[in-house]
Every structure is written in structure tokens, then in C-alpha cells.
Amino acid sequence: MTVQAMLSEADLEQARFNMIEQQIRPWEVLDQSVLDLLMRVRREDFVPPHLRALAFVDFELPLNIDGVVTGESMLAPKVEARLLQELGIHPHEQVLEIGTGSGYMAALAAHKAQTVWTIEIEPRLQAFGAANLARAGVRNARVEGGDAARGWAAHAPYDVIIVSGSLPMLPESLLDQLKIGGRMAAIVGTAPAMSAKIITRATKDSFEPLSLFETCVKPLRNAQHASAFRF
């Protein structure tokens, strides 16, 4: 019998509760609407099936699909929760997520937004994320395949942009796709020094960065390295 098969529904609910109380609240995630979402959106349904027992652990979970190593990972739960809280997504807003992965972050955002456009460069993960979102009944998150490391013009401009991977720097082309008043969540820097930031577009030509915490996560595939545009 596998560990996955041994997990009862009560075990999963206890693990979810522990994740929220022991990992996420201590990271200053106190917005009740975010905490409620973490209870409702079943993280274990978005991880590869063989890792279901590890859905609530405090690290980046590898997204290996059907025995194939994609090289991509889910962000740690506390990182996802903190970024979601700080973005303050509203029901009328249009969201771009770069890096669908499992579809979990898109599902959380979709419960707050009008529409989420989530873009995935890895075909296996595009299919995996889309299937997870459909099975969870998320109808306002649309998965598209492609490289959005420097933006995704098809549906721009956006109220919110979520970069689900780190960037050595912030491409001007991506910043330009934010509406005035729009916010971007991004983890910026190179290992081992990276900073999670919320960048708000104050005017057509000005941006206001807010540093949240230090971390280190996998870089976004094809992320831009050289830049004259820095915070």
C-alpha cells in the first residue's frame, strides 16, 4: 500500500490545517479571504499523483509528469499565499500568470479575479495544469502555451501579473503590459540573493516597488538577463 493510498480525507484536512497554521500564518498571511481559499482549493489535487502525500510540505515540489522530469516546480505554499495576499486581486480584474505549472496559483487567483490568463512553455505542464483546473471546476482560468518570459501581448494590458518563477531582472516589455494602478508579483535576482516584490504601476512612466521577503526559487525559463531597467 502506498503512502498516498494510506492518506484518509481526515489526514488531508489535518495536513491542510497544519500548513495554514504552521507555515502560512507565521509568514504574515492574515487576510481571511486568502486563508479561506487555501482551505477550499485542494492543493493535493494539483500535485503529481505520486507526490500527493507531500502536497502541504514547506518546499518547492518538483513537477515530474508520468516519470518525465520537467525541471519545473511548484512554489512553496507560504510563498504562493503571501504573494496572493499582497496583490489584493479584485473581482473585476484581468490577471496574467507566467508559468502555469500545476495550475494551483492560477486556481487561487481565479477565485478572486474576473479572468486569469496563465501561460506555460512546457507542453506537458500546459496539459497537466489545464486538466487540474478543469477537474477543480475553475472556468475563468485559460491556459495557453508559449514563452511569456518577456510578456504576453495577446490579452494585455493586465490589472495583475504573477510571475511563477524568478527573474534576474524585470523586462521593460513585461512592465509595459501592466495597466496604470496594476500590480506585478515577481521574485527578482540571482541565486542565492533574490527578493519577492510587488511592483505597482503608478503612472505611465513610473513604477513603485515594494520588497516583501528574501527567498530563492527556480528561474523562469528563458528569463532576460541583461537590462538597463532596474529597481
N, C-alpha and C positions, 0 to 999 in steps of 0.2 A: 504493500500500500504506500502511495507517495505521500509526501507532506501535504501536497495540495489536496489530496483526497481526504486527509485526516482533518482538514480545517472545517469546522462547522460554521453555520451562519453566526452563531453566538461568538465564536472565536474571531471572526472577521469584524464584527461590530465592536468587540473589545479592542482589537488592534487599531481600528479607525479612531476610537475614542482616545486611546493612548497616544496616537500620532498627533491628534489635535492638542491634547493637554500637555504632553511632554516635549513635543518638538515645536509646534506652531505657536501656541500662546507665548512661550518664552521668547519668541522672535518678534514680539510686539505686534502680533496679528490679533487684534481685539475687535475688529469690525464683525458684528454678529451675522451680517448677511454673508460674509465670506466663510465664517465658521459653519453656518448652516449649509452652505453649498458643499463644503468638504464632507459633511455628513450625508448629503443627498447623492452626490455624484460619486459613483462607486469606483474608486481608483483601481481596485483589483480587477475590474473588467477591462481596463485599458493596458495592462501589462501583458507581456508574452505569457501564455498559459503556464509554462513550466516555472515561471517566477511569481506566480500568484501569491504564494506564501510570503514573499518579500515586498509586496506592494506598498507597505507602510514604513519601510525602513528609511533611515536618515542618510541616504546617499543617492548618487545618480545610478539609476537602474539601466543596465545595458539592454538595448532593443535589438536582440538577436531573434530573427524570424525564421521559423522552420529550420533551425540549425545553421542559418546563414548569419555570419557576423556583419552587421551593417556599419559598425563603428560609431553608431549614434546612441544616445542615452536620454532617459527622462531626467529632467531636473529634480533635485531633491524636493520633497513635499513642502518644506518650510520656505524654500526659495519661491516656488510657484505661488504659495499663499501670500507671501509678503508683497510680491510684485502685483498680484491681483488687487490686494487691498490698496496699495499706493496709487494705482492707476485710476481708481474711482470711476469705473465704467458706468455709463448711464444707459437707460433702455432705448434711447433714440440713436445710439452711436454705432458707427461703422468701424470695425476692427480688422486690422491686418495682423496675422501671426506669421512669422517667418520661421519655418521648421515645425511641421505638424507633429512629427514623431509618432507617439501613441494616440494623439488626439485628445489627451486629457486636458491640457491647458486650453485648447480650443473649446472643449465642452464647458469648462468653468466660465470662460469669457462669454460664451453663447448664452448662458443663463442670465447674464447681465446686459448684453448688447442687443441691438436690433439684428445685425448680421456680422458674422465672422468669416473672413476670407483667410484660409490657412493654406500655406504653400509649402510643398515638400519636394526636395530634389531627388530623394531616393525612392525609386518606384515601389519597392517592397513596403516601405513605410507609408507611402501615399495610400496604397491599398489597405494596409493594416489600420491606419488612422481613420480612413473613411468607413471601414467596416465597424470599428469600435463606436464611432459617432452614430452610425445608423442603428446599431444594436441598442445603444443607450437612448434612442429616440430624440436625438438632437437634430432638429430640422433646419436651424438657421446658421449652421456652420458648413461652409462649402470648401471642400478640399480640391486644390488644383496642383498639378505637377509642374515643377520648374525651379529655376535658380533665382531666389528673391534676395540674395545677399546684399544687393545694392538697390533694393526696392521692387515694387510690383505695380507698374503703372496702370494695369488693366482696370482697377476699381478706385484709383486714387482721385482725390485726396482722402485721407482717413482721419477719424477722430482719435483713434488709438492704434499704436503699432507695438506689438510684442515680439521681441527677438528671442527665440528659444534656443540660444547658443551664444557664446561670447564673440565679441568683435574686437580686433586690435585697435580699431578707431571707428568713428561714426561717419559713414559716407554721406557727403552732401546730398547726393541723389536720393537717399533714403529720408533724410531730414526734410527735404523739399516736399515729400509726399504727405506730411502732416498738415492738417488744417490749422489755422490760427486758433489757439486755445487747445489744440490737440496735444496728446502726451505719448511719449515713447518709453517703454521699459527695455533697457539693454544692459548687458554686462560687458564692460569695456576694459580693455587692457590685454596684456600678455602674461602667461604664467611666469611666476606664481602671484603676480600683483594684478588683480582685477577688481573693479568696483561696480556694483549694481547701481544703476542710476535711473531716475525718471527725468526725462528731458521734455519740457513744455515749450511749445512754440508761442512766444509772447506776441510777436508781430511778424510781418512778412520776412524781416531780416534779422530777428533776434530770437535766441533760444535761452531758456533758463534751466540749467542742470541742477538736480538735487541728488547728492550721493546718499545711498541708503546703508550699504554694508559692503565689506570686503568678502570676496569669495574667489573660487577658481573653478571654471567649468569648461567643458569641451568647446573649442571654437566652431563657429558656423562654417560649414563647407564653402569654400571659395570667397571667404571674407576678404575685404580690401585691406591692404596693409599700409601703403604709403598714403599720406594725407597732408593737405595744407589746412584742413578744417579740424580743429581740436578743441576740447574743453579742458 
